[in-house]
């Protein structure tokens, strides 16, 4: 039978102590005796070193009795199950044992089968509680990752987040936040290495550095959300040493892969981390296009570089706005620039997001066509990227205050032409 429990035996009577070890078939019943102690003081030291799941202990012992030992052990490990051995004249002790939430207490001179049953019962309780706690921990992690995914992908508003914040236990602390995006790419550029070991590696490194950080997995990238105290005068400088260590450790541990790390700018408040995330993705994309590995900070991307990419994007959109399937993802594919980067520089330089820019461009062109040509509404819709004339008309009125026909009639009247019937 597989071992399912670890047991520490504590008794000052050597004959009883050794008899408990030898005469009860612990291992046959999935239990392993990991140590014995002669008194509560020794028992406490062993429990702190070995972390047993179960303790079978006498109550009356020299130096430190079983009750004192149990109280001390439960301070550092409240999940441990304690079964007390008691004599006939120790009923008051036994009552106190129950107040200590001892799992059980049995007579010291009970037969071996009864003692084994009591310990097995305690072992089953321990495993049930830990299984439940494991489920709670896993659920917490899933909810936490869902919360941050929604927050990172939202448009600067917590209203889009469906996970109740009060249900989560955050390790993230601070009033300022910064997002970094990390991934590994094979040297040949074709295969991205991605598994849970990468996130575990990240968590281990950052916990050692005692940095306030939450880690989320999005689209095969490790997304790190850092919390920074308001007291930090230069928050980016505070993060840089930790990011450099992270980058160096990944480079050393995964020598056959290229480490890619992009870092967004500092933002105020959790509700704005989606912007820092978009900037981190943009910096990450820039890093993928560079021949030399390293870390790219969004704030270090040159204005000239940004403007050149923006011009390339605008030129393509102005030439292809009439295509009904034009979207952010298609644009990104055609100009070979990631969607996140496009979104970021649109907001930074055009002061508008891409979808609103495209609609505005199409509406401007539609007004021009309606004013200067004799094209029918459905023809104007097709030429400006709308396959559905009804949808085009609704959108046109929303932006101009007029239907396409009303708009054309007004223009004809202004020019002295007859309105359309």
C-alpha positions, 0 to 999 in steps of 0.5 A, a space after each residue: 500500500 502506498 504511504 499516505 501519512 507521516 507520523 511522529 510518536 512522542 512518549 517519555 516511556 521508552 517501552 511504550 514508545 518503542 512498542 508503538 513503533 514496532 508492534 503496530 503495522 504502520 507501513 502496511 496501512 500507508 503510514 510512516 513513522 518519521 521520528 520518536 521523541 522522549 518528551 514534549 520539548 524533543 517532540 516540538 523540535 522534531 515536529 518543526 524539523 520534519 513537519 509530520 502530518 500526524 502526532 501521536 503523543 502522551 500528555 504527561 511528560 517532563 520538560 514540556 507536556 503534550 498539551 504545551 507541545 501541541 499548542 506550540 506545534 499548531 502555531 507553525 503548522 495549524 494543519 497537523 493532527 494530534 492524537 493524545 494518549 491518556 491514562 485513566 486519571 487524566 480526564 481533565 487533561 483530555 478535556 483540555 485536549 479537546 479544547 485544543 482541537 485535538 483530533 482524538 484522544 485514546 487510552 494509553 493502554 488501548 489495544 494496537 488496533 484501536 490506536 491504529 484506527 484512531 491514527 488512520 482516521 486522523 490521516 484521512 481527515 488531514 488528506 481531506 482538508 489538504 485536498 480541499 485546500 488544494 482545490 481552493 488554492 487552484 481556484 484562487 489562481 484560476 480566478 486571479 489569472 482570469 481577473 488580470 487577463 480581463 484587466 489587461 485586455 480591457 479598455 482602461 475600465 474595471 467595469 469590464 472585469 467580471 471576477 469580484 476583487 474581494 474574492 482574490 488574495 493579491 500579492 501585488 502591492 503599490 500605487 504604481 504598476 508596470 507590465 512586462 512581456 516575456 517569451 522564448 523563441 528558438 534560434 531558428 525563429 520558428 518555434 516558441 518554447 512555452 510550458 509551465 516550467 517557465 512561469 514556475 521559473 519566473 515565480 521562483 526568481 521574483 520571490 527570491 528578489 522579493 518583488 511585488 508581482 503577479 504572473 499571467 499567461 496570455 497567448 503563449 507569453 508570460 505577462 508580469 504585472 509589477 506593483 511599485 510603491 509610491 515612495 519610489 522616486 524613479 520606478 523604472 530604475 527600481 525595476 530595471 535591476 530585477 528585469 536584468 536579472 530575470 533576463 540574464 537567468 533566462 538567457 543562461 538557463 535556455 541557451 538555445 533560445 532567444 529571450 524576448 522581453 518588452 517593458 511598458 511604461 509606469 501607470 497609475 492605478 490597476 485600472 490603467 494597466 491595459 495601457 502598460 500591457 499594450 506598450 509592453 507588447 509593442 516593445 516586445 514586437 520591436 525586440 523580435 525584429 532586432 537582430 541582437 537579443 535584449 530588453 526593450 523598454 517602450 519609453 526608449 523606442 525612438 520617435 523616428 522609429 514610431 513615426 516611420 511605422 505609423 506612416 507605413 500603417 496610415 499609407 496602407 489604411 488609406 489605400 485599402 479602407 474600401 476593403 470590407 475585411 480590413 481589420 486590425 489583425 489583417 492590417 497587422 499581418 499586411 504591414 508586419 507589425 503586431 496589433 498591440 503596437 498598432 493600437 499603442 501608436 495610434 492612441 499616442 499619435 492619432 489620439 484615437 483607436 484604430 477602429 474609430 480612425 477607420 470608421 472616421 476615414 470611411 465616413 469622410 470618403 463616403 461624404 466626399 463620394 455622395 457630394 461629388 458623384 452620382 453614385 447610389 447609396 449601396 455603391 458608396 457603401 461598397 466603395 467605403 468597405 461596407 457590404 451591407 447598405 443598411 448598416 452603412 446608412 445607420 453608421 452614416 447617420 450616427 456620424 453626420 446626423 443625416 441619412 445618405 439620401 438626406 446628405 446628398 439632397 442638402 448638398 444638391 440644394 446648396 449647389 442649386 441642383 434638384 434634390 433626389 426624389 
